[in-house]
Amino acid sequence: MLLKTWIVNASEHNAINQDLPVRRTPYWLTQGKKVPDPINCPQVTIVGHVNTADCTLSRRYICEGIQGLLSRCPPATGWRHWKGNCYYQNSLLLSNWWKSLKFCKRYRETDLLYLTTVQEKNWICSSFKGLYWTGLNDLEVESVFKWSIGDAISKEIANFVHDDMANGGQKDCVQIHSLNGTLNDANCGDRKLFICKNRETTEWFVKESDRGLPEDILIQYPTVDDLSQAKEKCLLHRGSCVGIIQTGSKFYLLNSTDKVRVKTGSTLYIWEFCAADYSGAHCTRYSPLPVVPSCDCNGTIATSLEKVCGVPIKTCIDFCVSTKAHVNCSLCVPLCPASGAGVLHKDEVSLLTMASARLPGRLAPHDSLAVRNASNKILYQIKFP
């Protein structure tokens, strides 16, 4: 998508017009390809009138030009865009094959370089000079090459692979040689430069349900009527846009998520190009996400039990509080294994477990052989909650 961009200069004071208010200063206009009159240059006033003025005067101006294609690639230094794909390379980073692969996977849906066409291979060789690790390897079966993403190598790319059969046991990883365009196997433990790749169509937004902002704060943000359009705008202005909130049919572009809180019916889309557990401008900070307990926080009954199905109640409550997942975290209880699969929902199993703990020997399924005297038993049937 081709876009136009404008650069605005609002600094127009000089020794000639020190007393000229900024808000009333006209803007210079272009005359297209015509050579401007050195004395009378076109300008537009703040009320839209076009006239001329002495070209030596200071005026505000706006530069217009073609911005080029909108790239959906990560904004960090080192990323390049080509034909729907994003490529990363840092000439200061040398690693063995495994560490190179691990580095690439710090970014969402990103892997070591994989090639689909000869045209792409030729572009790589013309854009990156030297030897680089690719994701191609024969680690599983000698001389049977496939990419680290799991795809088999195409026949047209296979024509450029030089397999060193004599030292196959030591050379299971493949590098690309930009000078001659070949793919050569090498020792996986060698330290080399590497190239990462992902698709431009990668989903860069993480969806979080029931997250939003108070109405008085939300109305301060610009809106669009379509989610895909909102995502494109957010990516275009990613220096200031960090996410999107959907409320009803409106999508709000956010410059901060600091005040986001639990809000039923609202959805938050966070722009994130790092893989799970990673953060930072270059996805270098590693902080494993906590294990999400299987809990139900939508109930209406709090329990005084310490555990349900062997899981501490506190585990669910603490997780709820830390993530602000629900308004009333005291109602959170662990979801029990689906011992009543096909009959009971998981939250119903939890409810029965709690009831059974409080009423030992007094709870039985409605069709149990143990139900001899209904007068001293609690019966449970799914159609009568």
ABEGO torsion letter per residue (X at the ends): XBBBBBBBBABABBAABAABBAAABBBBBBAEABBBBAABBBBBBAAGBBBBBBAABBBBBBBBBBAEBBBABBABBGBBBBGGBBBBBBAABBBBAAAAAAAAAABBGBBBBBBABAAAAAAAAAABBEBBBBABBAAABBGBBBBAAGBBBBAAAAAABBBBAAAAAABABBBBBAAAGBBBBBBAABBBBBBBBBBAABBABBBBBGBBBBAAAAAABBBBABAAAAAAAAAAAAAABAEBBBBEABBBBBABAAABBBBBGBBBBBBBABBBGBBEAAGABBBBBBBBBBBBAABABBBABABBGGBBAAAAAAAAAAAGABABAAABBBBBBBAABGABBAAAAAAAAAAAAABBGABBBAABAABABAAABBBBBAABX
